[in-house]
Amino acid sequence: MPELASYLDRVEIAEPIGYRGLAVYPVLLEREVDLGGRWLTLDEALARGALVVTEKGGGSVPVVLVENRGHDEHVLILSGEVLSGGKQTRTIRQDVIVAPGQRVELSVFCVEAHRWEGGGTFSAGQLMVPPSIQLALRRGTDQETIWAEVARNNAALRAENPTGSLELAMKSAPVRERLDEVRRAMVPNLPRGTMGFLFLHRGRALGAECFGREHLARALFPKLLDSYAVDCVVLASGDADSAWRHDHRPAIEFFERVCRAGSDRAATPGTGAGIRTRAGDLFGNGVSLGGTLVHYGVQATHRIVPMPLPPPRIWPPRRE
């Protein structure tokens, strides 16, 4: 799509920020994009009351209602962001722009398998689903697959809970403590002008996220970082600070593959135009407005999350 091609043509890749096996390459732009107007993230809009998200009718698992009650601020909602509350916690299926005064039905998946009760409104979950679930969203999937991925994630984190909630698992104290370590090490080191990120683990490129506003990139980076860090730091074993290499070729080669991959139009329930990439092992989605890219995310089909950890061994062995 022309807006994505124009954006990628301006990209400059900065020196990486590293923590254990995870490396993030900040994306800068040689020339600014012209994304006009005022913008809020999902979490910002919900916190200010500019955006209201409710169950549809008495509740429908695959759909919620979203209304932008703001007067002059567009709201960017990303695939993989989590909505907390309602009758069960949900995650967004695709990127959406909600214009001022607009009301749309938003497609979602449940990420809390064993609850169907509670109020009809949602708050900000303040997290993104891990890469394995995000990749399933971008490839196209069904609810059963999402539940299976959530269950596997929770088991691997040793954070299983009665309702099967992804949110509760990722916000459990041991997991949150590790994620806060990663944030402290990496978030303050973003250079000025950062518009996006390339994520690598142990020298292998995993994905990229690009934005049309520095404010959007910076506001969403902590959640995006948590998402990758769950798999690359919390669940990774044996990763020392020296485990990631100062070899920039994987990042450059991944970016070049994204440039070659191409894209086509995708439907979006909100304002603007959807973008989709399906090329080899690359799966991406995004959204633009007025011919200018607002967000584009793309992943390679690498699985990071390990299988659920086995139960702890008892030592010495029991003797009957």
N, C-alpha and C positions, 0 to 999 in steps of 0.2 A: 504494500500500500504506500502511496506517495508520502504521506506524513511520517510513516516509520522509516522509509528510505532516507528522507531528508534529515531526520533526527540522527540516524546511525552515521550519516556522512559527516556529522559534526563532532563525533565522539572522540575524546582523548582519555586514555586510561592512565590513572595515577598510580604511584607506588602503593603496594598493598599494605594493609593493616593485618597483623597476624596474631592469633592466640591458639597455642597448641596446634592441632592439625587443621584449623580453620583459617583461611585467608580471604579477605575481602578487598577487592580492587575498586576504589572509588571511580565512578564514571563522571568525567567533566565534559563540557561542551566548548568547542572552539568558538562558536557563535551562539548567542542566546536564542532560544525559541520564543515565539511571540504568543504565549498563552495568556490571554487577557482575563480580566475579571478577578473576583475574589473566590478563594477556594478553601474548603474545609475537608479534613479527613472524616471517616465514619466516627471515630472516637471523639473528635473535637465537636462534631455536630450534635452527637447524642448528649455530650456533657453540657452543651450550651442550650439544649432544648430546641435547637433549630431543626433537628431531624427526629421524627417519631416513628418507631418501628413496632408494629402490633401483629398479633395473630390474625389470620383471615377468618372472619366469622367465629365459630367456636373452636377454630384451630385446624390447620391443614399442614401435615408434615412437610410437603415440598414447596410451600408458598408462604411468604409473609408480606404484609403491606408496609410500604415505606412512603412517608410524606415529608417533603422538605418545606417547612413552614418559614424558612428564612426569606428575606426580601431581595437580597442581592448576592447570595453566596451559593455557588455550586458545591455539591458534596460528591467526593470521589469514594466509591466503595470497591474494594478489591476482592477478587476471587480468593477464597481461603480465610478471609477475616471471620471472626467468631462473634456471634450475637448471644449474649447471656440472658437467661431468664425465660420468659414465655412459658409454654407448657413443656418445652425441652430446648436445650441449647442447640443452635444451628450454625452452619457455616455457609458462606455465600458461594454460589456456583460460578459466577462470572463477574468480570469488571462491569461497573455501572456508574454512570454520571446521573445524579438527580438534580435537576435544575430548580431554581427558586419557584416555589408554589406547585411543584410537580408531585404527583402521587402515582406510584407504580407498584405492581405486584412483582416481588423479587423471588427468583427460584433459589431454593436452599436445600441443604441436606442436614439431617439430624446427626449430631455428634455426641449424643447422650441417649443410649439405647433403652434404658429402663426407667424412664420418667415420662409421664404424660399428665401433668397437673401443675397448678400454679396460675399466676396472673397472665394477662393477655399482652403485656408490653415487654419490650426488650431493653437491655442496657448494653453498654460496650463491654465485650469480653476482654478487650485489650490484649488480644493475642491472635496469631496466625496459626493455621494448622501446619504440622511438620511437612517436609518436602514430599514424603511418600503419598500423603493424602492430597497435597496440592497437585502433584503430578496426575493423580487419578482424576481430579477435577478437570484439569486441562486436556487430558486424553478423552474424557467422556466416560462416565461410569454410572453405577446404580447405587441405591441406598444400602444394599446388602454388602457391597464391596467397601463402602465407607465405614460401616459398622465393623467389618472385619479388620480394616486398617486401624481404626481407633482402638479396638481390643488388643491388637498386637502392640501398638504403641504403648498403651497403658501397662501391659504386662512387662514389656521390655524396661520400662521406667520403674517397675515395682511400685506402681501407683494405681493399682486397680481399686475401684470404689463401687458402692452398691448400685449406682445409677449408670455405670459405664461411661462417665463423663470425661471427655477429653480435657475440658477446661479444668476440672478438679485435679486431674493427673498432672497437667502442666503447671498448675499453681501450687502443687504440693510443696511443702517446705524444703525437702532435699533438692528437688528439681529447681525450684525458684532460687535457691542459694547459688547453685552452679551457674544458672543463667545470669544472675546479677554479677557474678565474677566476670563473665564474658562481656557484659555491657560496660562495666567499669574499665576494662582493658581496651575496648575498641571504640565505643561511641564518642568519647572526647577527642579522638584522633582523626575524625573526618576532616578533610581539608575544606576550605571555603570553596563554594561553587559546586559542591557535590550534587549531581543530578541523578545518580543511580549507582548500581553495585554489581560486580561480578563475584560470585561465591565459588570458592574452590576448597576441596578437602584432600589433604595429602597429595597435592599436585594434580588433582583431577577436577576439571571444571564441572560444576553442577547446575548453575543457573545464573540468570541475570534479571535485574529489575531496573527499569528506566522510567523517569518521570519528567513531566513538562515544567515543573516548578521545584526549585530547591527546597522551599518550605515543605512540600509534600514528601520529598525524598527524606529529609531529615526527620520529619514527624513520624514517618512509617518505618525508618531504619531499625529502631529498637525491636519492634515486633518481628520484622523480617529476620533480624539477627537471631532472636530467640528461636525462631522456627528452624533455621539451619543448625543452630548450636545444640538443640535437643539431640539431633542425630550425630553431629560431628564432634561434639565435646562431651555432653552428658553421657551418651551411650558408647562413645568411642573408648577403646581401651589401649593403654600403652602409648598415648600421644604425649610426648614431651614438647616443650616450647620449640625445640629444634626440629620437630617432625615435619613441619611444612617447609618446602624448599623455596629458595629465592630464584626460582626458575620461572620466568614470566611467559615462556612459550605456551603452556597450556591455556593461560588466560587469553593471549592474543589469538591463538588458533580457535578457541571457542567463539570469540567475538567474530572472527572472520567467517566461521560456519553460520552464525546467526545472520550475518549480512548476506550470505549466499542463499539462505533458506527460503526467502520470500515469504509472502503472507497473502491472505485474502480477506474479504469482508465476512463479518459475523453479525448475527442479529444481537441487538441489545434492547432491554426493556425500557431504558432511560433515554436521556438525551445524547446526541452525538452518534458516532459510528464505531461499531465493534471491529476488532482486528483478530485474526486467528492464524497461527502457524502450525502446519502439520508437514514436517519434512524429515524423513529418515527417523532419527531418534530424538528430534527436537519437537517439543510441544509448547506452544505459547499462546497467550491471549492478551488483549489490551483494548484500549478505547481512546478515541480522539474526539476533539470538538472543534468545529470550524476549520478543519484541515490541519490542526496542530495536535501532536501527540500529547496525551495526558498521562497515560501509563501503558507500559508494555512489559510483561514478564514472560520468560522463556526458560524451560528446563530441559536437560538431557535425561534420558530414561535410565539413569543409574539409581539403583536402590541403595540407600544408605542404612536404613533402619535394619538392625539384625533381627533374627527370629527371637521370640520371647526367651528370656533367660531361663535356664533350668532351675528347679528348686534347689535351695542350698543343700550341700552334702553334709551329712552328720559324721563327725570324726571324734573319736574312733567309731567304727561301724558298730551298730547294735548287734548283740548276740542273743539269739533266742534261747 
